[in-house]
Amino acid sequence: MASSKTICVAGAGSIGCFVGGMLRAGGHQVSLLARLRVIDEIKRNGLTITSFEGLEHRLTLAEITLSDDSAILADAGIILVTVKSDDTAEIADLIARHAAKDAVIVSLQNGIGNVAVLREALPDHDVLAGMVPFNVVSMGGGHFHRATSGDILLERDEANTAKWLSQPELAFRAVDDIAGVQWGKLLVNLNNALVALSDLPLREQLSQRPWRVLFADQWREALRVINAEGIDPVSTTPLPASFTPFILRLPDFLFQRIAASMVKIDPKARSSMWEDLQRGRRTEIDHLQGLIVGLAKRHGLNAPLSARIVALIRNVEQAGKGSPALTPEQIRKVD
């Protein structure tokens, strides 16, 4: 893998702009394939990258390439795919048309099925699965803020892509069971919809036991379905996935003590699904709770809480008025 080649972030939203900006600050040549709204923000203000740890990088337009033209994929040695799951097939087609045959494709997306879509469309490319554990908040004005902790995990490959990308301020780690890691992340991401429906910042939401109990019930329901599929999810924390619902149900003071030792959460942290609702965009609910509902049906199981949350999110999407600021009791209620 030639270090002189550009890293292109394909679908640079909040995660993509943060990761791309960090890689550029670390010395890589980076291009961002993004929507015009994002490009205009950065052209007016530059690209600012901050995090809860206190790091800050300000990149000028001369330091990073911006375009909404997929032709910029042609110069990339590594393409980091950060589009939403529903857009995976479209970006795969653009990569097939424009990217060099030796470009390595890395999925840094939420969800389970994206890598399979990419590999089917790009049989001549090395396609690696990845998992981004942290939350990034778009602060406006080309400013993207990392609000939770964690290292990016990548599928292990012979070229050691994770080591090549890793740097002191943005660690990439190679793992062997990336599929298990992705299922473990899906369990964590079930809270995205709850945060979106609550209209609360993540840390405030998790500080309230009724919300955590709702999350725990979601987790148990989903874990039962995932186990029926014959999958053993790998926890994204030091605790086994099966133990997490117990921790979530603890009294506030005990939960906060344990959680503080596992993950750091900035008061600004929100879920990407909350941001989607606020901006009137479609969410990835079909690839989270929706996936659980589909798997449950396949195994003759019920997943009523997941189904309820899917219905609520779809109603809010259709209304287009942003988060409805529901309570846990309102989410549980079946009309």
matplotlib code that plots the C-alpha trace (Angstrom):
import matplotlib.pyplot as plt

x = [0.0, 1.7, 1.7, 1.7, -1.8, -4.8, -7.3, -10.7, -13.7, -16.7, -19.8, -18.2, -20.8, -20.0, -18.0, -16.3, -15.3, -13.9, -11.9, -10.8, -9.7, -7.8, -6.0, -5.0, -3.8, -1.7, 0.1, -2.0, -3.3, -7.1, -10.0, -13.6, -16.5, -19.4, -22.7, -22.7, -24.1, -21.0, -18.7, -20.1, -19.8, -16.1, -15.4, -16.8, -15.2, -12.4, -12.5, -12.3, -11.8, -12.2, -12.8, -13.7, -10.1, -9.2, -7.6, -8.2, -7.1, -8.1, -7.5, -7.6, -9.0, -5.4, -4.9, -7.8, -9.6, -13.4, -15.7, -19.2, -17.8, -17.1, -14.2, -12.0, -12.2, -9.7, -6.7, -7.4, -5.3, -7.8, -11.5, -13.2, -16.9, -19.0, -22.4, -25.6, -26.5, -29.3, -26.7, -24.1, -25.1, -25.0, -21.5, -20.3, -21.4, -19.4, -16.3, -16.6, -16.7, -14.0, -11.6, -8.3, -8.3, -5.7, -7.7, -8.6, -12.2, -12.9, -16.5, -16.8, -20.6, -23.2, -25.1, -24.3, -24.8, -22.8, -19.6, -21.5, -23.0, -19.6, -17.9, -20.6, -20.3, -16.5, -15.2, -11.7, -11.1, -10.0, -12.9, -12.5, -15.1, -14.6, -16.3, -16.3, -17.2, -17.3, -19.9, -19.2, -21.4, -21.8, -21.4, -22.1, -19.7, -17.5, -16.8, -17.0, -16.6, -15.8, -18.0, -17.2, -14.2, -12.9, -10.6, -11.6, -11.5, -10.7, -10.7, -7.2, -5.6, -2.1, -1.3, -1.9, -4.2, -5.1, -1.5, -1.0, -3.9, -3.3, -1.8, -1.5, -4.7, -6.8, -6.1, -7.1, -6.8, -6.9, -9.2, -10.0, -13.7, -14.9, -18.4, -18.8, -17.7, -20.2, -23.1, -21.8, -21.9, -25.4, -26.6, -25.0, -26.6, -30.1, -29.9, -29.5, -33.3, -34.0, -31.8, -33.5, -36.9, -36.0, -34.5, -31.9, -28.1, -26.6, -25.0, -28.1, -30.3, -28.0, -28.0, -31.7, -32.5, -36.0, -34.1, -31.5, -34.1, -35.8, -32.4, -31.7, -35.0, -34.2, -30.8, -32.2, -34.9, -32.3, -29.7, -32.3, -32.9, -29.2, -28.4, -31.2, -29.3, -26.3, -24.3, -22.1, -21.7, -18.4, -18.8, -17.4, -16.7, -14.7, -18.0, -19.7, -22.7, -25.0, -24.0, -24.7, -28.5, -27.7, -25.3, -27.9, -30.5, -28.2, -29.1, -27.8, -24.8, -23.5, -24.1, -22.2, -19.2, -19.0, -19.7, -17.1, -14.4, -15.5, -16.4, -16.0, -19.1, -19.0, -22.1, -22.5, -22.9, -26.1, -27.0, -26.7, -30.3, -31.3, -29.4, -31.2, -34.6, -33.6, -32.5, -35.5, -33.4, -34.2, -32.7, -31.0, -33.7, -34.3, -30.7, -31.0, -34.3, -35.7, -33.1, -34.0, -37.7, -36.8, -34.6, -37.2, -39.8, -37.4, -37.0, -40.6, -39.9, -41.5, -39.6, -42.5, -40.3, -38.1, -41.2, -42.7, -39.5, -39.4, -43.0, -42.3, -39.2, -41.0, -43.9, -41.4, -39.6, -42.9, -43.9, -40.6, -40.7, -37.6, -37.5, -40.8, -39.2, -41.0, -40.7, -39.7, -43.3, -44.6, -42.2, -43.4, -47.1, -48.8, -51.7]
y = [0.0, 3.2, 5.9, 8.5, 7.6, 9.5, 8.2, 9.1, 9.2, 8.2, 9.8, 12.2, 13.2, 13.6, 10.4, 10.7, 14.3, 13.6, 10.5, 12.1, 15.3, 13.3, 11.3, 14.5, 16.0, 12.9, 13.4, 11.4, 12.9, 12.9, 13.7, 13.9, 12.9, 14.7, 16.3, 20.0, 21.1, 19.6, 21.0, 24.5, 24.5, 23.5, 26.0, 28.8, 27.8, 25.3, 21.9, 21.9, 18.6, 18.5, 15.9, 15.5, 14.8, 18.3, 17.8, 20.4, 20.6, 23.3, 22.4, 24.9, 24.3, 23.9, 20.9, 18.7, 17.9, 18.4, 17.3, 16.0, 14.4, 10.7, 11.0, 11.8, 8.1, 7.4, 8.7, 6.8, 4.0, 3.4, 4.3, 4.6, 4.1, 6.1, 6.4, 5.2, 1.6, 2.3, 4.1, 1.3, -0.2, 3.3, 4.0, 0.6, 1.3, 4.6, 2.9, 0.2, 2.8, 5.1, 3.5, 1.9, -1.9, -2.0, 0.4, -1.1, -0.6, -0.2, -0.1, 2.2, 1.9, 1.0, -2.2, -5.8, -6.3, -3.5, -5.5, -8.2, -5.6, -4.0, -7.4, -8.5, -5.3, -5.1, -8.6, -7.4, -5.3, -6.1, -5.1, -4.9, -4.6, -2.0, -0.7, 2.9, 2.8, 6.5, 9.2, 12.4, 15.4, 18.0, 21.3, 23.4, 25.6, 22.7, 21.7, 18.0, 16.9, 13.4, 13.0, 9.4, 7.2, 4.0, 2.8, 2.0, -1.8, -3.2, -6.7, -8.1, -8.3, -9.2, -5.6, -4.6, -1.8, -1.0, -0.3, 1.8, 4.0, 4.2, 7.2, 8.5, 10.5, 8.1, 4.4, 1.6, -1.9, -5.2, -7.9, -11.4, -11.7, -8.5, -10.0, -10.6, -7.1, -5.7, -7.6, -6.3, -2.8, -3.3, -4.1, -0.8, 1.1, 0.0, 3.0, 5.4, 5.3, 5.8, 8.8, 10.1, 9.7, 11.1, 14.4, 14.1, 14.1, 10.6, 11.2, 12.7, 9.9, 7.2, 8.9, 8.1, 4.5, 4.3, 4.9, 2.4, -0.2, 0.3, -0.1, -3.2, -4.7, -3.9, -5.5, -8.7, -9.0, -8.5, -10.8, -13.6, -13.1, -12.9, -16.1, -17.8, -16.9, -18.7, -15.6, -14.8, -11.0, -9.6, -6.9, -3.5, -3.1, -5.3, -6.9, -9.8, -8.8, -11.0, -9.1, -5.6, -5.5, -6.3, -3.3, -1.0, -1.9, -0.9, 2.1, 5.4, 5.7, 2.2, 2.4, 5.7, 4.4, 1.3, 3.1, 5.8, 3.1, 1.7, 4.6, 8.4, 10.4, 14.2, 16.1, 17.1, 13.5, 12.7, 9.8, 10.1, 9.1, 12.1, 14.3, 12.6, 13.4, 17.0, 17.4, 15.6, 12.8, 9.1, 7.1, 3.6, 2.1, -0.7, -1.8, -1.7, -2.6, -3.4, -6.1, -7.6, -7.7, -9.5, -12.0, -12.7, -13.5, -15.9, -17.8, -17.7, -15.3, -12.1, -8.8, -6.4, -3.7, -3.5, -3.4, -0.6, 1.5, 0.9, 2.1, 5.2, 6.2, 5.8, 8.0, 10.7, 10.5, 11.0, 13.9, 15.7, 17.8, 16.4, 14.4, 14.1, 14.1, 11.0, 9.4, 5.7, 5.0, 6.5, 4.4, 1.2, 2.0, 0.1, 2.1]
z = [0.0, -1.1, 1.5, -1.2, -2.2, -0.8, 1.7, 0.4, 2.8, 0.8, 2.3, 4.7, 7.3, 11.0, 11.5, 8.1, 8.6, 12.0, 10.9, 7.7, 9.5, 12.1, 9.5, 7.7, 10.9, 11.3, 8.0, 5.5, 2.2, 2.6, 0.3, 1.4, -1.0, 0.6, 0.1, -1.0, 2.4, 4.2, 1.5, 1.8, 5.6, 5.4, 2.5, 4.6, 7.9, 7.4, 9.1, 12.9, 14.7, 18.5, 21.2, 24.8, 25.6, 24.6, 21.3, 18.6, 14.9, 12.5, 8.8, 6.0, 2.5, 1.3, 3.5, 2.5, -0.8, -1.0, -3.7, -4.4, -7.7, -7.3, -9.7, -6.7, -5.8, -8.6, -6.6, -3.5, -2.1, 0.7, 0.6, 3.9, 3.4, 5.9, 4.1, 5.7, 5.2, 2.7, 0.5, 0.4, -3.0, -4.6, -3.2, -4.2, -7.8, -7.8, -6.4, -9.1, -11.8, -10.5, -8.0, -8.8, -8.7, -5.9, -3.7, -0.3, 0.7, 4.5, 5.8, 8.8, 8.8, 11.4, 10.7, 9.8, 6.1, 4.5, 3.9, 2.1, -0.2, -0.9, -1.6, -4.0, -6.0, -5.8, -6.3, -7.5, -4.3, -0.8, 1.3, 5.1, 7.8, 10.6, 13.6, 15.0, 18.7, 19.4, 18.8, 16.8, 17.0, 14.2, 15.9, 12.8, 10.9, 9.8, 13.4, 14.3, 18.0, 19.2, 22.3, 23.5, 23.8, 22.0, 19.3, 15.7, 15.2, 11.7, 10.3, 10.3, 6.9, 5.5, 4.6, 8.3, 7.2, 10.8, 11.8, 8.7, 9.5, 13.3, 15.0, 18.5, 18.5, 16.5, 17.1, 14.7, 16.1, 14.1, 15.4, 14.2, 15.0, 13.4, 12.7, 16.5, 17.1, 14.7, 16.4, 19.7, 18.4, 17.1, 20.6, 21.8, 18.9, 19.9, 22.3, 19.3, 18.8, 22.4, 22.6, 19.4, 20.8, 24.2, 22.9, 25.7, 25.4, 25.7, 29.1, 30.6, 29.2, 30.6, 34.0, 34.4, 35.5, 33.7, 30.3, 31.2, 32.1, 28.8, 27.1, 29.1, 28.0, 24.4, 24.8, 26.3, 23.6, 20.8, 22.4, 22.5, 18.8, 17.9, 19.9, 18.0, 14.8, 16.2, 16.8, 19.8, 19.9, 21.1, 23.7, 23.0, 26.7, 29.2, 30.3, 28.5, 26.3, 28.4, 31.6, 30.3, 31.0, 34.7, 34.8, 33.1, 35.8, 38.7, 40.9, 39.5, 41.8, 41.1, 37.3, 37.1, 39.0, 36.7, 33.5, 34.2, 34.2, 30.8, 28.6, 28.6, 27.5, 26.8, 27.8, 24.1, 22.9, 21.0, 18.8, 15.0, 14.8, 16.8, 14.4, 11.5, 13.0, 13.7, 10.1, 8.6, 7.2, 7.1, 9.9, 10.0, 12.1, 9.6, 10.1, 13.9, 15.6, 12.2, 11.7, 15.1, 14.1, 10.9, 12.6, 15.2, 12.6, 10.9, 14.1, 15.2, 18.0, 19.2, 19.5, 20.5, 22.0, 18.9, 16.7, 18.8, 18.5, 14.7, 14.4, 16.6, 14.6, 11.3, 12.5, 13.6, 10.3, 8.5, 10.7, 10.0, 13.2, 15.0, 18.2, 20.0, 23.5, 24.7, 28.1, 28.6, 29.6, 26.4, 24.3, 26.1, 25.6, 22.8, 21.3]

ax = plt.figure().add_subplot(projection="3d")
ax.plot(x, y, z, "-o")
ax.set_aspect("equal")
plt.show()
